Amino acid sequence: MFSNKDRSQFADLETPFYYYDLNLLQETLNSCTEAAKVYDFHVHYAMKANFNTTLLKKIRLAGLGADCVSGNEVKKALEMGFDAGKVVFAGVGKSDKEINESLDQDIFCFNVESIQELEVINELAAKKNKIAKVAIRINPNVDAHTHHNITTGLDENKFGINSWDLPACADTLKQCAQLEFIGIHFHIGSQITNLDVYKNLCIRVNEFSQWFEERGFVVKVLNVGGGLGIDYHHPEQQIPDFTAYFKIFNDFLEKRDNQEVHFELGRALVGQCSSLISKVLYVKNGKTKNFIILDAGMTELMRPALYQAYHQIENITKQDAAASVKYDVVGPICESTDCFGKEVLLQETQRGDLIALRSTGAYGEVMSSHYNLREELRFVFSE
Ligand SMILES: *Cc1c(COP(=O)(O)O)cnc(C)c1O
């Protein structure tokens, strides 16, 4: 439900726009950092979830590091004032240019995803006479029990180094004079809501950590990635249970005294603080279906078209009435996948009504495009 103040503010604005609730973002950040502090855990923000400058400022002020997946994200994090000593760089396809620029910035660590990448970083670091800090991203073959398209930690996925390649990886690390091994890294998927998954991850992390120790490596950093999900079906339940999440790692990781535990959270921090607000252009009553056609489409919010993601849809104009009609809610883009929801039960809806797509803070704005030569995105921030 939106407040009457929000509703009257929205009524005067051009649509569609992303609405950000900065108060909620702040509360979520506070909840996360307080829960992490209990165990002295380090949290990095996974920038790819949302790199809106207004949000990044708040996230940096909360003291988080930055988890980047491209050279430009590294650059942006540093421009935004994130401490280079808290910037990590992951990704299966880091280009030479991206590696070189990150070496120049002395970032905290490269999360390395293949043996060939280790060799390339070593070579590029040698040319600069630098030592590159690296963590090995291991594919632990742990099922994240999430949507197929956002699973990353199974043997079939492209991410990380597989367990059978670890002996060769250890040899390469020993041969590469410009590399400093600092630890191991994992990220098994996104929108994980079953916390047992993280228990299984901890067990694998313990095994791999021991494996490296037995071969004479000092494993200083255990980076367990991110992936904590949010409740898309209950957008009012806004702050994820960070306490329960961190407790699992405290209970199940066999952390040594000299070890640090690092996290990379994206969606859980920013997912619930935003809604995409849109206006109904047309209502079409078909023979078997009723359609609501919005002025927002997959160009503003691609998740439903990309991986059938669910976003709660609300008619804000009629929010006090009872829902009584089922509609397919679609956008204006010339693609049949440009559909936000099928058979959605809503109040009887008319042209001009405002519709909110909830929980759009993560992987929303960042995936927007200009397909169909769509207009620039608009934003509204509320404090
Ligand atoms: C995307 C990503 C994350 C964050 O995932 P969320 O599901 O948004 O928490 C963390 N680490 C890496 C390496 C990633 O690619």
The ligand as a Gaussian input file, in Angstrom:
#p B3LYP/6-31G(d) Opt

LIG

0 1
 C       25.741000     -10.996000      -8.809000
 C       26.805000     -11.334000      -7.876000
 C       26.616000     -11.161000      -6.506000
 C       25.334000     -10.652000      -5.887000
 O       24.243000     -11.465000      -6.082000
 P       22.851000     -11.116000      -5.352000
 O       21.982000     -12.245000      -5.703000
 O       22.359000      -9.831000      -5.922000
 O       23.127000     -11.016000      -3.893000
 C       27.673000     -11.484000      -5.670000
 N       28.846000     -11.944000      -6.150000
 C       29.056000     -12.130000      -7.460000
 C       30.364000     -12.630000      -7.931000
 C       28.047000     -11.840000      -8.372000
 O       28.259000     -12.031000      -9.677000

